[in-house]
Amino acid sequence: MVKKVALLTAGGFAPCLSSAVGGLIEKYTEVAPEVEIIAYKHGYQGLLSGDSITVTDTVRARAGLLHSYGGSPIGNSRVKLTNAKDLVKRGLVAEGEDPLKVAADRLTADGVDVLHTIGGDDTNTTAADLAAYLAEHDYGLTVVGLPKTIDNDVIPIKQSLGAWTAAEMGSRFAQNVVAEHNSGSRMLIVHEVMGRNCGWLTAATAQAYREWLDGREWLPEIGLSREAWDVHAVYVPEAEIDLDAETERLRSVMDTVGNVTIFLSEGAGLEPIVAQLEASGQEVPRDPFGHVKLDKINPGAWFSEQFASRLGAEKVMVQKSGYYSRSAAANQADLELIRSMTDLAVDCALRGEAGVIGQDEERDDELRAIEFERIKGGKPFDITAGWFTRMLGEIGQPAPVAAPPAAH
């Protein structure tokens, strides 16, 4: 019998965390009001340190408020339970302690029967490590995860929570940014979109932005031109970027239209940037998971430098929509997806069925608790998808050529 459950959100923000927390609380209150609920603050960090919030009757009664907010009310952090060295450095475990055991013992001490993890591939692979440890050492706890990532890159999940909203918000961000194209002559705008190894969000953001363009009226006679407001290049990590060929194509756009706008995944073309830094003897900063810290190496600025002189740009602007997009409240499509997943997550938890809730692409998109051992990150964006290749054709960009898998 489930008497107490714990929730945690982890990793980077996505427009679903607050709503997912609210949805879980609402569902438990509806079907099992006797179950006590706590929430660990700042993800696995709070689990290790024993820092938690009790979900009171007041919170249960008003949990619906969480659907209208972005961010996470209970806080996030980037903590990997198998990276003991990092956790010792951060003071979360003592030297010689096994972080998985510390986490398991904390759950036991807190009387938790079910742990709900809400996060992306790193969060849920960490949850998988914890679930395996709990099972191996007979702790008798169930872990049920929910897939959060604006990159939409969790294998084998069809659609991750928050990704649709992030694309919509990226489009809204671009609507104001691209309006800057007439703030100077021969303007180069680089819109950097989050996406380390997966270009889905960049492509979906460009698509959503161009759908917005389709719904507008234009008056080119006074300079209100669809061509000038359009996206002129979309670069994703899965496709090669031929700087020479793109320079020639975009130089023609600049000469004809008067400005160029590029939508760039932050992980697109990462290899030459890292190679250049390492060749110069600079240390490449990395996070606890070994990922290059993209905010430190600034891919958008690097590409703007490559193109600025080649295109004869007189003014250059680089803007990043990531934090604006990922901290938004969930849109209607995501709210419906969140509700379906949180309802199933509670049902699975009450019957002791572990896994990550998602539409299983390897089982006809069935919404189910997917086995932890099958969950992993790095699902690439399908650059052959018809909607993507059509968009590239419409903006005059050649059909994409697959790039080698990223090493960073």
C-alpha positions as CSV (number, residue, x, y, z in Angstrom):
1,M,0.0,0.0,0.0
2,V,1.3,3.5,-0.9
3,K,1.2,5.8,2.1
4,K,3.7,8.5,1.1
5,V,5.0,9.8,-2.2
6,A,7.8,12.3,-3.1
7,L,8.1,14.5,-6.1
8,L,11.2,16.2,-7.5
9,T,12.0,18.2,-10.7
10,A,15.5,18.3,-12.1
11,G,17.7,19.5,-14.9
12,G,17.0,22.6,-16.9
13,F,13.5,24.1,-16.9
14,A,10.8,23.3,-19.4
15,P,7.3,24.6,-19.7
16,C,5.7,21.7,-17.9
17,L,7.4,21.3,-14.6
18,S,5.0,23.5,-12.6
19,S,2.0,21.9,-14.3
20,A,3.3,18.4,-13.8
21,V,3.7,19.0,-10.1
22,G,0.2,20.4,-10.0
23,G,-1.2,17.5,-12.0
24,L,0.3,14.9,-9.8
25,I,-1.0,16.6,-6.6
26,E,-4.5,16.9,-8.1
27,K,-4.6,13.3,-9.2
28,Y,-3.5,11.9,-5.9
29,T,-6.0,14.2,-4.1
30,E,-8.7,12.9,-6.4
31,V,-8.0,9.1,-6.2
32,A,-6.0,8.6,-3.1
33,P,-6.4,11.6,-0.8
34,E,-5.0,9.7,2.2
35,V,-1.5,9.5,0.5
36,E,0.9,11.9,2.0
37,I,2.9,14.0,-0.5
38,I,6.3,15.7,0.0
39,A,8.5,17.5,-2.6
40,Y,12.3,17.6,-2.5
41,K,13.6,21.0,-3.1
42,H,16.0,21.5,-6.0
43,G,15.8,18.0,-7.3
44,Y,18.3,15.4,-6.4
45,Q,20.1,18.0,-4.3
46,G,17.2,18.2,-1.9
47,L,16.9,14.4,-1.9
48,L,20.6,14.1,-0.8
49,S,20.3,16.8,1.8
50,G,16.9,15.9,3.1
51,D,15.4,19.3,2.2
52,S,11.7,18.8,1.4
53,I,8.3,20.6,1.4
54,T,5.2,19.0,2.8
55,V,2.2,19.3,0.5
56,T,-0.5,20.6,2.8
57,D,-4.3,20.6,2.5
58,T,-4.1,24.2,1.3
59,V,-1.7,23.3,-1.5
60,R,-3.9,20.3,-2.5
61,A,-7.0,22.5,-2.7
62,R,-5.2,25.1,-4.9
63,A,-2.8,22.9,-6.9
64,G,-4.6,24.0,-10.1
65,L,-2.8,27.3,-9.8
66,L,0.4,25.6,-10.8
67,H,-0.9,25.0,-14.4
68,S,-0.8,28.7,-15.1
69,Y,2.9,29.2,-14.2
70,G,6.2,28.3,-15.7
71,G,9.4,27.3,-13.9
72,S,9.2,24.9,-11.0
73,P,7.8,25.8,-7.7
74,I,9.9,23.2,-6.0
75,G,13.2,24.1,-7.7
76,N,15.7,22.3,-9.9
77,S,19.4,21.5,-10.0
78,R,21.8,19.4,-12.1
79,V,22.9,16.5,-9.9
80,K,24.1,13.1,-11.1
81,L,23.9,10.5,-8.4
82,T,26.7,8.4,-9.9
83,N,29.2,11.4,-10.0
84,A,30.4,11.0,-6.5
85,K,33.4,13.3,-7.0
86,D,31.2,16.2,-8.1
87,L,28.8,15.6,-5.2
88,V,31.6,15.5,-2.6
89,K,33.0,18.8,-4.1
90,R,29.5,20.4,-3.7
91,G,29.2,19.2,-0.2
92,L,26.2,17.0,-0.9
93,V,27.8,13.7,0.2
94,A,30.9,12.9,2.3
95,E,34.1,11.5,1.0
96,G,33.7,7.7,0.6
97,E,29.9,7.7,0.6
98,D,27.9,6.1,-2.2
99,P,25.4,8.8,-3.4
100,L,22.9,6.2,-4.5
101,K,22.9,4.7,-1.0
102,V,22.6,8.2,0.6
103,A,19.6,8.9,-1.6
104,A,18.0,5.5,-0.9
105,D,18.5,5.8,2.8
106,R,17.0,9.3,2.8
107,L,13.9,8.0,1.0
108,T,13.6,5.2,3.6
109,A,14.1,7.6,6.5
110,D,11.4,9.9,5.1
111,G,9.0,6.9,4.7
112,V,8.6,7.4,1.0
113,D,7.0,4.5,-1.0
114,V,7.0,6.2,-4.4
115,L,9.4,8.7,-6.0
116,H,8.2,10.8,-9.0
117,T,11.0,12.3,-11.0
118,I,10.2,15.0,-13.5
119,G,13.1,15.7,-15.9
120,G,14.9,15.0,-19.1
121,D,17.2,12.2,-20.2
122,D,19.8,13.0,-17.5
123,T,17.2,13.1,-14.8
124,N,15.6,9.9,-15.8
125,T,18.8,8.0,-16.5
126,T,19.8,9.1,-13.0
127,A,16.4,7.9,-11.8
128,A,17.1,4.6,-13.6
129,D,20.4,4.3,-11.6
130,L,18.5,4.9,-8.4
131,A,15.7,2.5,-9.3
132,A,18.2,-0.2,-10.1
133,Y,20.0,0.4,-6.8
134,L,16.7,0.3,-4.8
135,A,15.7,-2.9,-6.5
136,E,19.1,-4.6,-6.1
137,H,19.2,-3.7,-2.4
138,D,15.5,-4.5,-1.6
139,Y,14.4,-1.1,-0.5
140,G,10.9,-1.7,-1.8
141,L,10.4,1.7,-3.4
142,T,8.8,2.5,-6.8
143,V,10.2,5.2,-9.1
144,V,7.9,6.7,-11.7
145,G,9.3,9.3,-14.0
146,L,7.9,12.0,-16.3
147,P,9.8,13.1,-19.5
148,K,10.6,16.8,-19.5
149,T,12.8,18.3,-22.2
150,I,12.3,21.1,-24.7
151,D,14.7,19.3,-27.0
152,N,12.2,16.4,-27.5
153,D,15.1,14.0,-27.6
154,V,14.3,11.2,-25.2
155,I,14.4,7.6,-26.6
156,P,11.9,6.0,-27.1
157,I,9.4,8.8,-26.2
158,K,7.5,10.4,-29.1
159,Q,6.8,13.7,-27.4
160,S,8.4,15.1,-24.3
161,L,6.5,17.5,-22.0
162,G,7.1,21.2,-22.7
163,A,8.6,21.0,-26.1
164,W,5.5,22.2,-28.0
165,T,5.3,25.3,-25.7
166,A,9.0,26.0,-26.0
167,A,8.7,26.1,-29.8
168,E,5.7,28.5,-29.6
169,M,7.5,30.7,-27.2
170,G,10.6,30.8,-29.4
171,S,8.4,31.9,-32.2
172,R,7.0,34.7,-30.1
173,F,10.5,35.8,-29.1
174,A,11.6,35.8,-32.7
175,Q,8.7,38.0,-33.7
176,N,10.2,40.9,-31.8
177,V,13.8,40.1,-32.5
178,V,13.4,39.8,-36.3
179,A,11.6,43.1,-36.2
180,E,15.1,44.6,-35.6
181,H,16.1,43.8,-39.2
182,N,15.6,47.4,-40.3
183,S,17.5,48.9,-37.3
184,G,20.4,49.1,-39.6
185,S,21.3,48.4,-43.2
186,R,22.7,44.9,-44.1
187,M,21.6,43.4,-40.8
188,L,22.6,39.9,-39.7
189,I,20.4,38.4,-37.0
190,V,21.3,35.1,-35.4
191,H,18.6,33.6,-33.2
192,E,20.2,30.9,-31.1
193,V,17.8,28.2,-29.9
194,M,18.5,25.6,-27.2
195,G,19.4,22.1,-28.5
196,R,22.7,20.5,-27.8
197,N,22.5,17.4,-29.9
198,C,19.0,17.6,-31.2
199,G,17.7,20.2,-33.7
200,W,13.9,19.5,-33.2
201,L,13.3,22.7,-31.2
202,T,15.1,24.9,-33.6
203,A,13.2,23.4,-36.6
204,A,9.9,23.5,-34.7
205,T,10.5,27.1,-33.6
206,A,11.3,28.2,-37.2
207,Q,8.2,26.4,-38.4
208,A,6.0,28.0,-35.8
209,Y,7.5,31.4,-36.6
210,R,6.9,31.0,-40.3
211,E,3.3,29.9,-39.6
212,W,2.9,33.2,-37.8
213,L,4.3,35.0,-40.9
214,D,1.7,33.2,-43.0
215,G,-1.1,34.7,-41.0
216,R,0.1,38.3,-41.4
217,E,-0.6,41.0,-44.0
218,W,2.3,42.6,-45.8
219,L,2.9,46.0,-47.5
220,P,6.2,45.8,-49.4
221,E,5.6,49.2,-51.0
222,I,6.5,50.9,-47.7
223,G,9.1,48.3,-46.7
224,L,6.9,45.8,-44.8
225,S,8.2,42.8,-46.6
226,R,7.6,39.1,-45.9
227,E,11.0,38.3,-47.4
228,A,12.8,40.5,-45.0
229,W,10.9,39.1,-42.0
230,D,11.4,35.5,-43.1
231,V,13.9,32.9,-41.8
232,H,16.8,32.6,-44.3
233,A,18.7,29.6,-42.8
234,V,18.0,26.9,-40.2
235,Y,21.0,25.1,-38.8
236,V,20.6,21.9,-36.6
237,P,23.2,19.6,-35.1
238,E,22.2,16.6,-37.2
239,A,23.0,18.4,-40.5
240,E,26.4,19.6,-41.9
241,I,26.9,23.3,-42.3
242,D,28.9,24.2,-45.5
243,L,30.1,27.7,-44.6
244,D,31.4,28.4,-48.1
245,A,28.2,27.3,-49.9
246,E,26.0,29.0,-47.3
247,T,28.1,32.2,-47.5
248,E,27.4,32.3,-51.3
249,R,23.7,31.7,-50.8
250,L,23.2,34.1,-48.0
251,R,25.3,36.8,-49.6
252,S,22.7,36.8,-52.4
253,V,19.9,37.1,-49.8
254,M,21.7,40.0,-48.1
255,D,22.2,41.8,-51.5
256,T,18.6,41.2,-52.6
257,V,16.6,41.4,-49.4
258,G,18.8,43.7,-47.3
259,N,19.1,41.5,-44.3
260,V,19.7,37.8,-43.2
261,T,18.1,36.0,-40.3
262,I,19.5,32.6,-39.1
263,F,17.9,30.2,-36.7
264,L,20.7,28.2,-35.1
265,S,20.7,25.3,-32.7
266,E,23.2,25.9,-29.9
267,G,24.8,22.6,-30.7
268,A,25.0,23.0,-34.5
269,G,28.5,23.0,-35.8
270,L,29.9,22.5,-32.2
271,E,32.8,20.3,-33.3
272,P,34.8,23.1,-35.1
273,I,34.2,25.4,-32.2
274,V,35.5,22.9,-29.6
275,A,38.4,22.0,-31.9
276,Q,39.4,25.7,-32.3
277,L,39.3,26.2,-28.5
278,E,41.3,23.1,-27.8
279,A,43.9,23.9,-30.5
280,S,44.4,27.3,-28.9
281,G,45.1,25.6,-25.6
282,Q,41.9,26.8,-23.9
283,E,40.1,24.6,-21.5
284,V,36.6,23.6,-22.7
285,P,34.2,24.1,-19.7
286,R,32.0,21.1,-19.0
287,D,29.1,20.3,-16.6
288,P,28.8,17.3,-14.1
289,F,27.5,15.1,-16.9
290,G,30.5,15.9,-19.1
291,H,28.6,18.1,-21.5
292,V,30.3,21.2,-23.0
293,K,28.9,24.3,-21.3
294,L,27.4,25.9,-24.3
295,D,26.6,29.2,-22.6
296,K,30.3,29.6,-21.9
297,I,31.5,29.1,-25.5
298,N,28.6,31.0,-27.1
299,P,28.0,29.3,-30.5
300,G,25.7,32.1,-31.7
301,A,28.5,34.6,-31.4
302,W,31.0,32.3,-33.1
303,F,28.7,31.8,-36.1
304,S,27.9,35.5,-36.3
305,E,31.6,36.2,-36.5
306,Q,32.1,33.6,-39.3
307,F,29.3,35.1,-41.4
308,A,29.5,38.8,-40.6
309,S,32.4,39.8,-42.8
310,R,31.6,37.2,-45.5
311,L,28.1,38.6,-45.9
312,G,29.2,42.2,-45.6
313,A,27.0,42.7,-42.6
314,E,27.1,46.3,-41.3
315,K,25.2,45.4,-38.1
316,V,25.1,42.0,-36.2
317,M,22.7,40.9,-33.5
318,V,22.8,37.6,-31.6
319,Q,19.8,36.8,-29.4
320,K,19.0,33.6,-27.4
321,S,15.4,32.5,-26.8
322,G,16.2,29.6,-24.5
323,Y,15.4,31.1,-21.0
324,Y,12.4,32.9,-22.3
325,S,11.1,29.7,-23.9
326,R,11.9,27.2,-21.2
327,S,10.4,29.1,-18.3
328,A,7.0,29.7,-19.9
329,A,3.7,28.3,-18.6
330,A,2.5,25.3,-20.6
331,N,0.3,25.9,-23.6
332,Q,-3.0,24.0,-24.2
333,A,-1.4,21.2,-26.2
334,D,1.1,20.6,-23.5
335,L,-1.4,20.9,-20.7
336,E,-3.4,18.1,-22.3
337,L,-0.3,15.9,-22.7
338,I,0.8,16.6,-19.1
339,R,-2.7,15.7,-17.8
340,S,-2.6,12.4,-19.6
341,M,0.8,11.5,-18.3
342,T,0.3,12.6,-14.7
343,D,-2.9,10.7,-14.5
344,L,-1.2,7.5,-15.7
345,A,1.9,8.2,-13.5
346,V,-0.3,8.1,-10.4
347,D,-2.2,5.0,-11.6
348,C,1.2,3.2,-12.2
349,A,2.5,4.4,-8.8
350,L,-0.5,3.1,-6.9
351,R,-0.1,-0.4,-8.5
352,G,3.7,-0.4,-8.1
353,E,4.6,-0.2,-11.8
354,A,7.9,1.6,-12.3
355,G,9.1,3.4,-15.4
356,V,9.0,6.6,-17.3
357,I,5.6,7.6,-18.6
358,G,5.5,8.4,-22.3
359,Q,4.2,7.5,-25.8
360,D,6.4,4.5,-26.6
361,E,7.5,4.9,-30.2
362,E,8.7,1.3,-30.3
363,R,5.2,0.0,-29.3
364,D,2.9,1.9,-31.6
365,D,3.0,5.1,-29.6
366,E,1.2,3.5,-26.7
367,L,1.1,5.7,-23.6
368,R,2.7,3.5,-20.9
369,A,5.3,3.2,-18.2
370,I,8.4,2.6,-20.3
371,E,11.1,0.5,-18.7
372,F,14.0,2.5,-17.3
373,E,16.6,0.5,-19.0
374,R,15.1,1.6,-22.4
375,I,15.3,5.3,-21.6
376,K,18.2,7.3,-22.9
377,G,18.9,10.7,-24.4
378,G,20.3,11.7,-27.7
379,K,17.3,10.9,-29.9
380,P,18.2,12.8,-33.1
381,F,15.9,15.1,-35.0
382,D,14.8,13.5,-38.3
383,I,16.2,15.9,-40.9
384,T,14.4,13.9,-43.6
385,A,10.9,14.8,-42.1
386,G,8.7,16.2,-44.8
387,W,7.7,19.4,-43.0
388,F,11.4,20.2,-42.3
389,T,12.6,19.6,-45.9
390,R,9.7,21.5,-47.3
391,M,10.5,24.5,-45.0
392,L,14.1,24.4,-46.2
393,G,13.0,24.3,-49.8
394,E,10.7,27.3,-49.2
395,I,13.6,29.4,-47.8
396,G,16.0,28.3,-50.5
397,Q,18.3,26.2,-48.3
398,P,19.6,23.0,-49.9
399,A,18.3,19.6,-48.6
400,P,20.2,18.7,-45.4
401,V,23.2,16.4,-45.4
402,A,23.6,14.3,-42.3
403,A,26.5,15.3,-40.0
404,P,28.6,12.8,-38.1
405,P,27.4,12.1,-34.6
406,A,28.5,14.7,-32.1
407,A,31.4,13.8,-29.8
408,H,30.7,16.6,-27.3
